[in-house]
Amino acid sequence: MNLIESDARYKEVERFVRTSLSGFDGGHDWMHILRVLNTSLYIYEHEEGADLDIVVLGALLHDIDDRKFSDSDPKQKITSLLGILGFDQYHIDSVIDINRNISFSSSDKIIHKSLELMIVQDADRLDAIGAIGIARAFNYGGFKNRKIYDPDYKIAQAGDMEAYRSSASPTINHFYEKLLLLKGLMNTPTARKLAEERHRFMEMYLEQFYREWDIGK
């Protein structure tokens, strides 16, 4: 029996999340949540001191009212759900903290990160790179009707969060504006090790992409 099936509270959170993500693209669906959960658990097992409930709930609820899809504040939803399920205020506040501070666009904030936030954030970032990350990037680009690549479209300066937040650039630009930066933003030793292979795969992909794009030139 898997972890969610073993705990009725987790199962109820799963039902809530599946309903909440119904309007999201295929890269931010339940399968994404499940991958982030599984990677979070892997990191949790290799890093000491985290609270398992916070890691699990943080992973499950990290994309509720994602700013790419919603202008709502998820605090009330998460508070109500977890309160009804019997979680105390410390756990509720910790999960809200993960939801609010997990995103790449929060990288310019000066915040104290709990170990649980670091674990779930690393898992979410790992899902944004490598083979799956590439698939998700083009899936989201198609969802937003963005170009695959345009050599005349300027790439935003790396680390410029204002430009990143307002960007509607082609998907290839997204590699330089976000994906290739994530390896250096991992919080835990476990995630940094996992990121190495995925980062190199993206570099190899881009090398092949440009060879194909420039054929005959």
C-alpha positions in Angstrom: 0.0 0.0 0.0 1.4 3.4 -0.9 1.7 6.3 1.5 -1.4 8.2 0.4 -3.6 5.0 0.5 -2.3 4.2 4.0 -3.6 7.5 5.6 -7.2 8.6 5.2 -6.2 12.3 5.7 -3.7 12.2 2.9 -6.3 10.5 0.7 -8.7 13.3 1.4 -6.0 15.9 0.5 -5.4 14.0 -2.8 -9.1 14.3 -3.7 -9.0 18.0 -3.0 -5.8 18.5 -5.0 -7.1 16.5 -8.0 -10.2 18.8 -8.1 -8.2 22.0 -7.7 -5.8 21.2 -10.6 -8.6 20.5 -13.1 -7.9 23.6 -15.1 -4.1 23.4 -15.1 -1.9 22.2 -18.0 -0.5 18.7 -18.3 2.8 19.7 -16.7 1.0 20.9 -13.5 -1.4 18.0 -13.2 -1.8 15.3 -10.6 1.1 13.3 -12.1 3.4 16.3 -11.5 2.2 16.4 -7.8 2.8 12.7 -7.5 6.3 13.0 -8.9 7.1 15.9 -6.6 5.8 13.9 -3.6 7.9 10.8 -4.5 11.0 12.9 -5.0 10.3 14.8 -1.8 10.1 11.5 0.1 13.4 10.4 -1.5 15.1 13.5 -0.4 13.4 13.2 3.1 14.9 9.8 3.5 18.4 11.1 2.8 18.2 14.4 4.9 17.7 14.2 8.6 15.3 16.3 10.8 12.2 17.0 8.6 8.6 16.5 9.7 7.1 13.8 7.4 3.5 15.2 7.6 4.7 18.7 6.5 6.8 17.2 3.6 3.9 15.1 2.4 1.2 17.8 2.8 3.6 20.5 1.4 4.2 18.4 -1.7 0.6 17.6 -2.2 -0.6 21.2 -1.8 2.4 23.1 -3.3 0.5 24.1 -6.5 -2.8 25.1 -5.0 -3.8 28.4 -6.6 -0.5 28.6 -8.5 0.0 32.2 -9.6 0.3 31.1 -13.2 -3.3 29.9 -13.1 -5.0 31.8 -10.3 -5.1 35.1 -8.5 -6.6 33.6 -5.4 -4.8 33.4 -2.0 -4.6 29.7 -1.1 -4.2 30.3 2.6 -7.9 30.0 3.5 -8.4 26.9 1.5 -5.4 25.1 3.0 -6.3 26.3 6.5 -9.9 25.0 6.2 -8.9 21.7 4.6 -6.1 20.8 7.1 -8.1 22.1 10.0 -11.0 19.9 9.2 -8.6 16.9 8.9 -7.3 17.6 12.4 -3.8 19.1 11.7 -2.6 21.6 14.2 -1.7 25.2 13.5 2.0 24.6 13.3 1.5 22.1 10.5 -1.0 24.3 8.7 1.3 27.3 8.8 4.2 25.2 7.6 2.3 24.0 4.6 1.1 27.5 3.7 4.8 28.6 3.9 5.8 26.0 1.4 2.9 26.9 -0.9 3.8 30.6 -0.8 7.6 30.4 -1.1 8.2 27.4 -3.4 8.2 29.1 -6.7 11.2 30.1 -8.8 9.9 33.7 -8.8 10.3 33.7 -5.0 14.0 33.3 -5.4 14.6 37.0 -5.0 12.9 37.0 -1.6 14.9 37.0 1.6 13.2 34.3 3.6 14.2 31.7 6.2 13.6 28.3 4.7 12.5 25.4 6.8 14.0 22.1 6.0 10.6 20.9 4.8 10.4 23.9 2.3 13.9 23.2 1.1 13.0 19.5 0.4 9.7 20.2 -1.4 11.2 23.1 -3.3 14.1 20.9 -4.4 11.7 18.2 -5.6 9.6 20.7 -7.5 12.8 22.2 -9.1 14.0 18.7 -10.0 10.8 18.1 -11.9 11.4 21.2 -13.9 14.7 20.0 -15.3 16.0 16.9 -17.2 13.9 14.9 -19.6 10.6 15.5 -17.7 11.5 19.2 -17.3 12.0 19.6 -21.1 8.6 17.9 -21.8 6.9 20.1 -19.2 8.4 23.3 -20.6 7.2 22.6 -24.2 3.8 21.4 -22.9 3.3 24.7 -21.0 4.6 26.7 -24.0 1.9 25.0 -26.1 -0.7 25.6 -23.5 0.2 29.3 -23.6 0.5 29.3 -27.4 4.1 30.4 -27.3 6.7 29.9 -30.0 9.2 27.0 -29.7 12.1 29.3 -30.7 12.7 32.6 -32.3 16.4 33.7 -32.7 15.4 37.3 -32.8 13.6 37.2 -29.4 15.9 38.5 -26.7 16.5 36.3 -23.7 15.8 38.0 -20.4 18.8 38.5 -18.2 19.4 35.5 -15.9 18.1 36.2 -12.4 15.9 39.2 -13.5 12.8 38.1 -11.7 10.6 41.0 -12.9 11.4 40.2 -16.5 10.9 36.5 -15.8 7.4 37.1 -14.2 6.2 39.1 -17.2 7.9 37.1 -19.9 6.0 35.5 -22.8 9.1 34.4 -24.5 9.6 31.3 -26.7 10.1 28.1 -24.8 13.8 27.8 -25.7 14.4 31.1 -23.9 12.9 29.6 -20.8 15.9 27.3 -20.5 18.1 30.3 -20.0 15.7 32.3 -18.0 15.0 29.5 -15.5 15.7 25.9 -16.2 19.5 26.1 -16.5 19.6 28.1 -13.3 17.9 25.6 -11.1 20.9 23.3 -10.6 22.7 26.1 -8.7 19.5 26.8 -6.6 19.1 23.4 -5.0 19.0 23.5 -1.2 20.0 20.0 -0.2 23.0 17.9 -1.0 20.7 15.1 -2.1 19.0 17.3 -4.7 22.3 18.8 -5.9 23.5 15.4 -6.7 20.3 14.5 -8.6 20.4 17.7 -10.5 23.8 17.1 -12.1 22.6 14.5 -14.6 19.4 16.3 -15.4 21.2 19.6 -16.0 23.7 17.9 -18.4 20.8 16.3 -20.3 19.3 19.7 -20.9 22.7 21.0 -22.2 22.9 18.1 -24.5 19.3 18.7 -25.7 20.1 22.3 -26.5 23.2 21.4 -28.4 21.2 19.0 -30.6 18.3 21.5 -30.9 20.6 24.1 -32.4 22.4 21.6 -34.7 19.0 20.7 -36.2 17.8 24.4 -36.3 20.9 25.6 -38.1 21.2 22.7 -40.6 22.3 24.0 -44.0 23.6 27.3 -42.7 
